[in-house]
């Protein structure tokens, strides 16, 4: 158990360092924004490209992996929505934010470094395959559900599915992660080899993705304090850190995924809530405090839950 926590703890120490330097004003908030932009637009895309370009996909089907993970998301999202609306008596819009906050893992900024550190290259391949559809599916479902909930609660006109898909599609077309995924797969299938002068540069940028991502997310946490909806946020945090990885653990074993793939999915599903839940809440002006509190609570206690799942997998 102690060896597992020794592997997990550095991930959260880097997050804590980022939070501290921003909290005490040692580094400006703008620095954290710039670091996060570097991670999202350069470091992580290069890591994903690097991983997929050299991956061996012989005889591998992604459908079992996607099924294992998104069954967990569906169960957790549904439970979160029901708890918010039936137990806490909140409206449908807050129900959507509760479901999303409980099932949207921070796969990019925390999941990737964690899986790279604890599982290794095969785990990164599995996570990269997941990321190929994770963001599109989560953002489309979240937007469509919020559109419907807003129409019911506020009496506004619901946008058509075509309009929602066009908007999300335009956003994804400009997303560097999507471009990196496509380029990595194309490079892999084409059988091209990386020039010897370029590979060290790619390696070094990819190696910077983990530490930079963790410090940047720590700095960003100063914007998501625990305030309001603490009771519901605590329940959502429990679902995010315990229910989602439990269902993913069960489905991945029932489907029979390779051990490294199963470990990667469980670990990334156990990480704190991603900021996309807050972005959806902010856009629709509902559940902002719930999303912010869920992000902070899951990050604060995530080292314990991630350590537990790491121990279970080991």
Buried (B, 14 or more C-beta within 10 A) or exposed (E): EEEBBEBBBBBBEBBBBBBBBBEEEEBEEEBBEEBBEBBBBBBBBBBBBBBBBBBEEEEBEBEBBBBBBBBBBBBBBBBBBEBBBEEBEBBBBBBBBBBBBBBBBBBBBBBBBBBBBBBEBBBBBBBBBBBBBBBBBBBBBBBBBBBBBBBEBEEEEBBEEEEBBEBBEEBBEEBBBBBBBEBBBEBBEEEEEBEEEEEEEBBEBBBBBBBBBBBBBBBBBBBBEBEBBBEBBBBBBBBBBBBBBBBBBBBBEEBEBBEBBBBBBBBBBBBBBBBBBBBBBBEBEBBBBBBBBBBBBBBBBBBEBBBBBBBBBE
